[in-house]
Amino acid sequence: PGSASFVWEEVRPPLPSPVVELLRNTRLGYLSTATHQSGDTSPHLSLMNFTYIPGDEVIIMTTRRDTQKYNNLLAQPRVALLVHDFPTLRDQDGSNHNRTYSITLYGKVGLANNQAQEDRFRQLHLANNPSSSCFIVGENIAVLVVCVECARLCNSERSE
């Protein structure tokens, strides 16, 4: 098999089109938060459904309010979200990827500003993740809004 070459790049919003396309076509990411207990800080990782809203440059997620993740976000709103286009995904023409992206997005998370924004973001998130309604709709489920500050890209190209 061929070898891979890697290119690292840091970008800020507005995000470049390859990043936007990956975020629009991917549904799952790994959310990193921090747990603070007894003066110690420990990492906490969660697999999350997400929806990217390009015009707003935000990532929408939802979580139950009675979770460690939610408590972490209230105490420390800085987050990282890792998204990857796994090589098993196909290009639109059906061919295999010879290039893959791993993107780590950095930002600050908060709750929706008002009920109208919460309803809008929840509906967009549900439309993007229809099979995950039990994680999106409910009394105890908060809408999280991640304002993307920057992203670190790893572009891997495989030569044949």
Sequence and secondary structure as in RCSB ss.txt:
>XXXX:A:sequence
PGSASFVWEEVRPPLPSPVVELLRNTRLGYLSTATHQSGDTSPHLSLMNFTYIPGDEVIIMTTRRDTQKYNNLLA
QPRVALLVHDFPTLRDQDGSNHNRTYSITLYGKVGLANNQAQEDRFRQLHLANNPSSSCFIVGENIAVLVVCVEC
ARLCNSERSE
>XXXX:A:secstr
   EEEEEEEE SS  HHHHHHHHH  EEEEEEEEEETTEEEEEEEEEE EEETTTTEEEEEEETTSHHHHHHHH
  EEEEEEE  TTSB TTS B SEEEEEEEEEEEEE SSHHHHHHHHHHHHHH GGGGGGTSSTTEEEEEEEEEE
EEEEEEEE  
